[in-house]
């Protein structure tokens, strides 16, 4: 099963990608008993990897989500000691029933780190970059079209001027 690295500042795109992965592998939601989440500011990557390597009691695919995996960036919180060798070992094992999702709410991964280099080779990388005004407008128009919502270009531009380019804020307005 694949390992995913989702990174970037656009939180709506990150969460939307997580939902898509969960639906792809469980045909369900985050409430599925096979979906386990860890906050890497409080737990170690070792704990998350150990969970991913255990078989599910409920059958089916297990999805392990690690939020705030900032040890993959240069902006690492040193309060929690992460042994990234666990990730390297996990990548080699190719677990058939587990999906690992590493979420990094930062603009960049630290390309100098060995673990990042290996993840770039062996994992699926998704960048949720902050969109500019034109990209945001296009995204909103596509979103509205997919939901069968009528909205004019002028309305989209007014929305962006009033709330900015953050997709979550745009959708909540």
Secondary structure, 3 states (H helix, E strand, C coil): CCEEEEECCCHHHHHHHHHHHHHHHHCCCCCCCCEEEEECCCCCHHHHHHHHHCCCCCCCCEEEEEECCHHHCCCCCCCCCCCCHHHHHHHHHCCCCEEEEEEECCCCCCCCCHHHHHHHHHCEEEECCCCCHHHHHHHHHHHHHHCCCCCCHHHHHHHHHHHCCCHHHHHHC
